[in-house]
Amino acid sequence: MNLKTAKLILDEYTLAEFPMKLFNPNLLLNFFKKQPFKYFEEDKDKFDELPEIVEVWRGECYDKYNEDIIPMSWTTNQRVAKFFALRFRSLHKCWTLTKGFINKKDILFFTNARSEHEVILDPKKLLYQSTISATHEPDCKRAFCRCSFDMKNIRHLERLK
C-alpha cells in the first residue's frame, strides 16, 4: 500500500463520526496492523516525544454496550477522552472513561489531527486498564445534564504481561 492510499483511508477513519459503525471493526483493525506507517511526517515530533510505556485514555458514551465495537481509538490526553465520553451525555444513558497503558512499539498509528493526540491500538495489547463508569443522577434533567464521573467508582481490569 502506498502512502497516498494509506493517508486517504486514515483521514476517512479519523474524520468519521462513530467510525466503528461505518467500517467493519475486524477489517479496520487488520488494516491498521498491516499498514506500514506509525504516523505521518507532520506527527513525527509528537510521536517521538511519547515515552516507552504510553498512558492512553478512552471516552465512550452509549445507551447499550456493544461488544462488536473494538475500542481502537484512544488519546494521550485525558481532557480529550472526557470530551468524547460526555459530549452526548444528554442523549445517552451511560458513559465511561478508561485509562490504559501500552508499549509505544505496540501503537498501530498516531495522529494529532484535530489536536486529539489520537492513538490507534489493538486493545489486546494494553498492559493495564481501569474504567470509571458514570450514570445519570436520579433527578437528572437530561436537557441540562451536569452528571459526570465519580473517580471513586472505578473498576480495575488488569492485563499485565
N, C-alpha and C positions, 0 to 999 in steps of 0.2 A: 504494500500500500504506500502510495506517495504522500508527501507532506500536505499537498493541496486537498486531497480526498479526506485524509485524516482530520484536517482542520475544519472542513465543511461538516463532517459528522459531529465532531466535538463541539463546534459552535451551535449546531442544532440541539444537541443534548443540553448544553449549559444555558441556552436561552429558552428552552421549553418549560412551560408551567406543568408540573407533575409529569416529568419525562417517563416515569415508570408506567404510566397509563398509556403513553403513546408508543413506547418501544417494548419489545419482548425483553423482560429483565435478564433472562439467561443469555440471549444473543448479545445484549448490551454488555454484560459482564465479560463475555468472551471477546467482544470487540476490544474492550479496554485492556484485557490481558494480552492480546496479540498485537495491538498497535505499538509501534516502535518508539514512541515519544513519551517521556515522563512529564514534559512541559514544553511550551513554545518559547522561543528566544526571549520574548518580552517578559516572561515569568521566571527566567533563569536565576536572577539575583535573589528573588523571594524564595525559590526552591532551595537554593544553596544555603540560605540562612537557617533552614529548618534543622533542628537537632537530629541525632541518630534515632532517638525514640521521640515520636511526634505525638503531642496531645491533640486530639481531634474532638469535635463536638458535632452533634446532630440534633436538629429540632424537627419535630413532626407534629401534625395535627390531623385528626381523623374522627369519624363517627364510629367506625368499627375497624378493629385491627385487621389488616390484610396480609396474610402470610406469604402471598405471591410477590410482594414488593421486596426487592433486595436492597437493603439500605447501603447504597454505594456512595452517595454524595454526603460528604462531611465538610467541616470547615475547621480551621485552626483558631477561629475567633468565636468565643462564647457568645458575644453580643449578636453576631450574625445568626448563630444557631437559635438563640431566643427569639429573634425576629421571625424565623421560619416556623418555630413552634407556635407562636402567638398571633401571627398575622390574620388568621381566620378564626380566632377564638370565639367570636360572637356567632359563628355558624356551626362549629364542631364541638362535640361533647368532650373529647379527650385531647390531650397534648402531652408530649414527653420531651425532655431534654436529656440527651445521652452524652456522656463523656467517655472517651476511649483513648487507648494508646496503641500506636502501630510503629513498627520499624520503618524508617524512612525508605529503605530499599524495597519494602513491600507496597509502597504507594504506586498505584497504577497510573495516575495522572494528577497534575496540579495546575490550577489556573487561578489567577487573581482577576479575571474578567469581572466586571461589575463590583470590584473591591470586596469579593466574598471569600477570598482565601480558600477556595474550594479544593478539597482533596477527594479524589475518586479512589475507592479501595474495595477490596474483597472483604466483606465483614468477617469471613472465616480467618482472616489474618490478624484480626485485632488481638492484642496481647491481654487486654483487660477492658471491661466497660462497666459503667454504673449508670443507671437510668433513674431520673426523677420524673415521676408521673404527677400530673395535675388534673384536677377536675373542677367543674364549676361549684361554687358555694351554693348551698340550698336556696338562698334568697337572691341568687344572681339574676340580674335583668340583662338578658342576652345582648340587647342593643347597646348597653352601657357596661359591658363586662370589664371588670378590673381584676378578675381572678388571675393568679399567677402560680409560680412554683413554690412549694414548701420544701426548702432544702433539707428538712428533717425527714421527709417522705422519700427516701432513696432506696433503691433496690440494686444490690451489687450482683453483677454477673461476671464471674471470673473466667477468663480464658488465658491461662498462663502457659507459656511454652518452655 
